[in-house]
Amino acid sequence: MNSLLVSLGRIKCRDLRGCSNMLRYSQVSIDSPISANDVVLPSLVNRNPRNLERIRVAYKPKGYHVDKPGRDFWHKLVLTPSGRHITARVVHYTGSTVVSASSNEWCIRKHLYRTNDASAYVNVARVLSQRCLESGVIEMKTEYTKELPKTEKLASFFEVMEKNGIMLSEPDRFEGYKPWDQLRPVKPWEVSDD
């Protein structure tokens, strides 16, 4: 009769070679019912689809050179000012909105005197940057550059976003290298001990 070893203890050390005396095992026969949690699937499903983007190896669409605005991004910051409100969204390249904040939201609007002045831009930037940090999106592309924002509102919006830890540019995609390449970039998933 076949048997399985089931752990009744908890591993408290990092090296398994020295932990054999800390574990207690009991024998359970194969005939006993196995729950659905004990079944090992042959394929792996990644529960974090953005993981490859974080280590810079995911597909990044290039688009065409005549596209305006370009499509060379994983996440993009889109600002939509209207006559009464400001809306800021972080859009994934597939078109879905990942995170958004607007001065039209009641929880933001109740603290503002006006919903489209400079303080509204600053507060929407604070809320959006907090939501981005909570969702794990810390790098995004924007169409605005340091020279482009001529208004005080946009300049204060981007200043608050950068002050709260959001980078307004994305790193390049790691393309890998060939064996004959002279310069080999450091792989983004490797950590050096420097």
N, C-alpha and C positions, 0 to 999 in steps of 0.2 A: 504494500500500500504506500502511495506517495504521500508526502507531507510537506507542509509549508512552515517556514519559521516566521513567527509574528513577533515583532518587538513590543515588549511591555515597558521598557524603560525609555529614557530620554537621553540623547547624546549631549554631553556638556563640554566636550573638548573638540578641538579642531582636527586633530590627527586621529584617524580611525584605527591606526595600528595599536595605539595605547588604550583604546576605549573598550576593548573586548571584555574586560572584567566589569565594566559599568553597565553592560546590557544584560537583560534577562530575557530569555526566549521561552516560549511554550510551543509545543507542537500541535498543529491543527490539521486535521485530515482534509484531503482534497474534496471529500464528499460533502463537507459542510458548505452551506450556501455562501457564495462570494457576492458582495454588493456591486453595484454598478461603478462605484468609485475605485474598485480594485482592478478594473479592466484597463489595460494599457492599449491606447490607440496606436496604429502603425504610422499615422501621419501627425504632424505637429501643426496646430493652428496658432498663429501669432495673434495674441489678444491686443497688442499695441501696434496698430498699423503704421504709426508715425515713428516707430523705432528706427527704421532704416533711414528716415530723413534726419534723425538726430545724429546718426553716425556717418552721415553724408554719403551714403552709397545708393540711396533710392533714386529712381528715375526722376529726372527733372525735365519737363517738356521745354523744348527750345522754341517751338513755334516757327513762324516765318519772319524774315527780316523786315517785311513790310507791315507786320502787325503793330498796331498802336492802340493801347499800350502793349508792351512786350509780355510774353508768357514765361519768361525764364525765372520761375520762383516756385517754392513749395508753399509759403505763406506770404500773403500780401496785405498790407494795411490800406484800407479804402476809407477815405473821409468823404462824407456827403453832407455839406452844409446846405440847409434850406433857409427860407425866410424866417422861420421861427426856431428851428432846432439844429443841433449838430449830431450826426450819427457817425460812429467809427466802428468798422468791422474788420476782422481778420479773416480773409478768404483763403481757402485751400485751392490749389491749382485745379482741382476737379470741379470747382464752382460752389462748393458748400461753404457756408459760414461757420467758422470754428468758434469765434468769440465775438461778441458785439456789446457796445454800450452806446447809449443815446441820452441826450438831455431831455428827451420826451418820456423817459422812464420816471415813474412817480417818485421812487426812492432818491433819484438824483435831482429831479425838478423841485422837490419841496425845500431843498437847501439853496436854491439859486434865486437871485433877484430877477435876472433875465436869462432866457434859455439859449441865447446866441451871442453873448458877449465874451470877453476874454476869460473871465472866471469860469464860464461854462466850459470852454475848451480845456482849461486846466483841470477841472473836476472830472470831465469825461475821460481825459487822459489818465488821471489817477485810477479811476474805476476800471478802465480798459487794461491798464498795465497790471493791476492786481488780479484781474480775471485771467490774463495771459499767463502770469506766473503760476496761478493755481492750476491751469490746464496744461502747463509744461511747454508752452510756445513762447520762446524767449528771443527768437531771431525771425525777422520778417523783412520783406522787401517793401519799399515805398517808392512811389514815383517822385516824391518831393526830395530835393537835395538841399544842402546847406545854403546854396545860392538862390534856390527857387522860392522858398517861403518869404515873400516880401511883407506879409502882414504880421503884426505882432501876435495875433491869435494863433496862427500856425506855428510860429517860432516858439511860443510858449508851450503849445501842445507837444511838439517834438522834444523840447527840453525836459519836460516832465516825464515823458516816456523813457528817455535815456537815463534820467536821474533815478528812476525806479527800477532799472536793471533790464530794460528791453533794448536789444540791439536792432537798429533800423537798417540792417543789411544782412544778407545771408552769405554764408561761406560757399565757396565753389564746391561742386560735386567731385568726390574722389573718384577719378577715372581708373585708377590703378596704373601699373607700369609694366613695360615689357622687360624681359630679361636683359636685353641689350641697351636699355636706357642708362645714360650716364648719371643723371640726377634722379634720385628716387625719393619722392615725398614721403613724409612720415604718415603712417596709417592713422586715421582719426581714432580708432578704437584701441590703439596701443598707448600705454602710459609709460613715460620715461621716468627714471628715478633721479633726474637732475634737480 
